[in-house]
Amino acid sequence: MNLTAYVVLQVVVTAIVFILILRPDWTCKLIIQLLRAVRLLTVHIEGKNNIPAKGPAILVANHISFFDAIWIVMCTPRRVRFLVHQDFFRFWLMRLFLRYMGAVQVPGIRRPKAMKDFFLDIRKRLGKGELICFFPEGGISDSGIILQFKTGLTEMLPEGYEDIPVVPIRLGSLWGRIISLDEKHKFRFHAPRRIPIPILVNIGQVMSIKTPPFALRQRISELGAEAELKPFPGEHPLHLTFAIHAKQHPFKPPFKDFESKEVSNFSLLVRAILFSKIIRRLDPNTEDSARGESHVGVFLPNCTAQAMTLLGVMFADKIPAVLNYTSGRDTIRKAVEKANVKLILTSRAFLIKLNFEPMPEMIMLEDLVKQIDKKEKIITVLQTLLIPTKLLIRMTSPFSHRDVFRTAVVLFSSGSSGMPKAVELSHHNITSDILSFWRILNWKTSDRMIGNLPLFHAFGFTVCFAFPMISGTTTVYLTNPLEAERACRLIRNEKITMMMATPTFLQTYIRKIKPHDFDSLRLVITGAEKLRRDIFDSFLAKTGLVIVEGFGCTELSPIVSINLSRSFFNLGKECGAKNSVGVALPGIHVKIVDPDTGEELAPGKPGLLMVKGGLVMKGYLGDPEQTAAVLKDGFYNTGDIAYLNEDGYIFITGRLSRFSKIAGEMVPHELVEYSINEVLHAEDRCIAVAGRPDERRGEKLVVFYSIKDLDIAGLIAELRKRNLPNLWIPKAEDFIFVEKIPLLGSGKLDLQKLKTLGLPEEKK
């Protein structure tokens, strides 16, 4: 090597060492760019220009991983000084990295002198025009759910500075963390579920340093929801996602009928593609399909045949309209007309069991199977086996294989407050909700689910069909969720680890459960109706598991929140806040507004619950006026009255339509029902509360009951002992006996019938 080359090499090495030692932010950027170049990582950043180019500023971000500082360094050419709690400096590897990055150690609140010196140091740094970043949650969120914000921003103001810009930053990842700490505070590696690993960073507009912590938290939450309105990196429609997964894991069973043989991914994919060809022959209107207007009815119980049918309809470029077979013939007819369904796929055996007279649009699966000849089977198997997945689906589904905003399914609302509405959910709506749900589960490849929730309900469609299809979680179907003894046997024999169920279903299971039936379960989530305390206590006593309550609705794909423990290590053992339905899932934003003015309310104040995110429906099919009434500025008006606490936990107090205004106060019917049921410990629905006009106080509460020997005086006395507000306690003369409480097929109250119950015929 000649002298010139040696000098050049020495200069290059010196420069690299200089960069590595003195500019760790440049080093981090170099490493990230290398990872991006080899397709191990993608970093999507929006709003870079919102970070001031010079002068003092404070970056405020949520905390999802040990590498959050690196993602923030990628957002600006400026040097960022990170404020990190002293607890993170306890781990030697983390301590080395933090010191290398020049992080400032934040002392504990029990060290007042150190805290005073810390704030003095920060004021000096801001006075010099430095860029400060800190994570007000004080710790890393296991699940990506934003924890409580504790800022102390105003204490950082240097003398002579009235206001310093605060920049909110939302960090997100589709799959959660790669590295975490286990119960013994040892590092645990989580294999990424997808390569390249996608990192999402959204930077909001500058806010005032005087902004309250809760408002900052809300803004970062909304940034997450806005980010997920767009397609995710590598997102595909549901049926293409399943096809990709099926080709990658051909022998794994996605669905199984209890006490029947498993069906592999590859077998289900072949059957669905075969079936799509038959559907095209039955309903060849591909022009309507291209516009997303061709709906095919599906009228089946939970089983692999239904999963295959739904996939077959999607592969045929058509939209499944899943019909509720418990809702009654007239309601089904209305749903068919609403979605303009000309073809309904069902089973002769199922109709006989249901004692349901076939409708003119119905075609039996038993007859369609006979139409598939051996040659067509062989050709489809070879096509599925040999043709690359994306090309195969492009050939099979030319109109729907790409568009994630196309309608994936039409589901019908329960009709508890009127005739069912046809809810259009896009592929992106459902995928967005699934990814939010998936992130919080501490999911394992060994997880198995019970498929007991009917697929005609959004909760069932998402967690018992779409989620298994995307995640590869084997789901074992139970055709009748109320067969309690069979459900318990299924959970025991199939080693089920996760169960989603309504409180009504859980109550029936509790009656039949035997020792060790539920030993394999690690997580039980309930929704659709309020969970009674006696059901919670009984289940805990018999299984050692807590029931975790969630909230959602059909129009929201449907899961908004689940009251899980904030720590992965306590899932199934602890809940979040008592009497709450949890914190909004990652990527979902909720706010509470005044029902009259629309103004956002502070924590603790009840109002209308509004939801924003990728999970919000496209709209109501053929009903633009009703759609416009509930969708505004990207938010969905749930019609529920609720409040948030400082931590972001949601507390539902009732439906806006189920309140009575008595003497100027809003009294929730559902909470009065809940209180009465807690006193009665009734196993069946035997109480319903409604409002009726009252000349003196505007309205009064009326209690309908179906218990013949109800001790009304004793019940009222017990309610008083529980310190219920006087306005919440009905009078003895306002208790009315009925033979049966009006219910829908889903087990919910039939609010339409309840409105007229007990009224004279001329007033109905």
C-alpha positions, 0 to 999 in steps of 0.5 A, a space after each residue: 500500500 503506498 503512502 497516499 492510500 494509507 493516509 486516505 484510509 487513516 482519514 476515513 477510519 478516523 472520520 468513522 470513529 469520530 462519527 461513532 463516538 461524537 454523533 451517535 444520532 448519525 450512527 443510528 441513522 446509518 444503521 437504520 438505512 442499512 437495515 432498510 436497504 436489506 429489506 429488514 425494516 421499513 420506517 414510514 414518517 409523516 409530518 417531519 416539517 412539524 419539528 422546528 428547524 432551530 430553537 428550543 422545542 420539546 418532543 412528546 411521544 408514546 413509548 412502545 419499545 426499547 428502540 423508540 429513541 432511534 425512530 425519533 432520531 430518524 425524524 430530524 437532522 437535529 441532535 435530540 436529547 432524550 429524557 429517560 427514567 432512572 429505572 432504565 439505567 439499571 440494565 447494563 446493556 440499556 445503560 451503555 446505549 443510553 449513555 452513548 445516546 447522551 440521554 439525561 437520567 430522570 430521577 424518581 419522585 422520591 428524590 426531591 433534590 435530584 428532581 430539582 437539579 434535573 429541572 434546572 438542567 433541562 431549563 438550561 438546555 432549552 435556554 441554549 436552544 436544544 431539542 428535548 424529547 421525553 416519554 410522559 408514560 414513564 414506561 414502555 407499554 406492553 401492548 401499544 396502548 397509551 398509558 397515562 401521561 404525566 408531563 410536568 412540562 411547565 416546570 421545564 420552562 426556562 426563565 424568559 421563555 413564556 412558551 416553548 413549542 411542544 411537538 406530539 409524536 405517535 410511534 406505532 408498529 403493526 406487530 408490537 415489540 421485538 424485545 421485552 422484559 419478562 417477569 424476572 426482568 430478563 430480556 425476551 426476544 419476540 420473533 417478528 411476524 413479518 419481514 420487513 418490520 414496519 415502523 410508523 411515526 406520525 408527527 403532529 402540529 405544534 402544541 402549547 407547553 401549557 396543554 394539559 397532559 390528558 389533551 396531549 395524550 388525546 392528540 397522540 391517540 388521534 394521530 395513531 387513528 389518523 395513521 391507520 385510516 390509510 392502508 398498512 404496508 403490505 396490506 391485502 384484502 382478506 381473501 388474498 391474505 388468507 391465500 398467502 398464508 395458506 400457501 406458506 403454511 399449507 398443512 396447518 388447519 385454520 378451522 375445524 368442526 368440533 368432533 370432526 376432521 381438521 381441514 388444512 389451509 391448502 384444502 380450504 383454499 382449493 375448496 374456496 376457489 372451486 366454490 367461487 367458480 360455481 358462484 360465478 356460474 350461479 350469479 355471473 353479474 361481474 359488472 356489478 361485482 366490479 362496482 361492489 354491488 353484487 351481494 350473495 346471502 350466506 345463511 349457515 351456522 358456525 362451521 368450516 362449510 360457512 368459512 369456505 362459503 364466505 371465502 368462496 363468495 369473496 374469491 368470486 368478486 362478490 360480497 357476502 351478506 351474512 344473514 342472522 338465522 335467529 332474527 325471524 323470517 320477516 326480519 330476514 326478508 327485510 335484510 335480503 331486500 335491503 342488500 338486494 340479495 338474489 342468491 342465498 347459500 344455505 344447507 338443506 340439513 341446517 334448514 330442517 334442523 332450524 325448521 325454516 321453510 326455504 326462501 325462493 333465493 335459497 340454493 343448497 350447498 348439498 346440491 352445489 357440491 354435486 356440480 363439481 366434477 373430478 376434472 375441475 377438482 384436479 385442475 384447481 388443485 394444480 393451479 393452486 399448487 403451481 401458480 404463484 399466489 398473487 397471480 392465482 388470486 388475480 386470475 380468480 378475483 380480478 376485481 377484488 384482489 387489490 382494493 382493501 377499501 372495497 366492501 368485504 362483508 355486509 352485516 346486519 345490526 341487531 335491530 334492538 332499536 328498530 329494523 336492522 341496518 345493513 352495515 358495510 365493512 371494508 377489508 381495511 376496516 376489518 384488518 385494521 381492527 384485527 391488527 389492533 386486537 392482535 397487538 394486545 393479546 400476547 399472541 402465541 403460535 400455539 393459541 387455539 380459539 373456540 368458534 362459538 360466536 355466530 358469524 352473522 354478528 360482527 364480533 363473531 365474524 372478526 374474531 372467529 373468522 377473519 382473525 384466524 384466517 389472518 393470524 393462523 390461529 386454529 379455531 374450532 367451531 361450535 354450531 350452537 353456542 348455547 350447548 353448554 356441556 358440548 362447549 365445555 367438552 370442546 374447550 377441554 378436548 381441543 386445549 382451547 387457550 382463548 374464548 370470546 363469548 357473551 355474558 349469556 353464553 358464559 352463564 350457561 357454561 358456568 352451570 355445566 363446567 366440570 373440574 379441569 374443563 377450562 384448565 387450558 384457557 388463558 384469556 376470556 373476553 366478553 362483550 355485546 352486553 354488560 357483564 354482571 358481577 355475579 357471573 364474573 365472581 362465579 366464573 373466577 371461583 370455578 376457573 381461577 380466570 377473570 372475565 375481561 369485558 370489552 366494548 364495540 359495535 357492528 359499525 366499528 368492525 366491532 372491537 373498540 376496547 378491551 379491559 385487559 391488564 396493562 401487563 402481558 404477564 397478567 393477561 387473564 389474571 387481572 383486569 384494568 380499571 374496575 367497571 370499565 370496558 378498557 382503553 381504546 386499542 392501539 390505532 383507535 381514538 375515542 373522545 367524549 363530547 357534549 351531546 348538544 354542543 359537540 364540544 370535547 369534554 374533560 376526563 370524568 364528565 359523561 357525554 357521547 362516545 365518539 370513535 375514530 380509526 381505520 375500523 369505522 364502517 364505510 356506511 349503511 348500505 343504501 341509506 346515505 342519510 342515516 350514514 351522515 347522521 352517525 359519521 362526522 369528521 371521521 368520527 362515528 357517533 356510538 350513541 352511548 353515554 360514557 366518560 373517560 378517566 385520566 388514564 383513558 379508561 372508558 366507562 359506559 353508563 348507557 345508551 342515549 336512547 335508554 335514558 330517562 330525564 327525571 326531574 332534570 337528571 339523566 337516569 340510565 335504564 341499563 345501570 338500574 337493570 344491572 343493580 336489580 339483577 345484582 340483587 336478584 342473582 337471576 340466571 335468566 333475563 327477567 328484568 327490563 327497565 323502560 321510561 314512561 311519561 310522568 306529569 310531575 317529573 317529566 318521566 318515570 322508571 317502569 320495571 317489567 319483571 317475569 318472576 311471579 313471586 317477586 318481593 318488590 318491597 324487599 327489592 326496593 329496600 335492598 336497592 336503598 341499602 346499596 346507596 343508589 340515587 333516589 331517582 334511580 329507584 323505581 316506585 313499587 306501583 311502577 313494577 309490572 309483571 309480564 309473562 316474558 321479557 321481549 328478547 331478540 335472537 341475540 339475547 339482547 332486549 327487543 327495545 322496539 317491543 319494550 317501548 310499547 310493553 304495558 301500554 293500552 292498544 290505542 297508544 302502541 
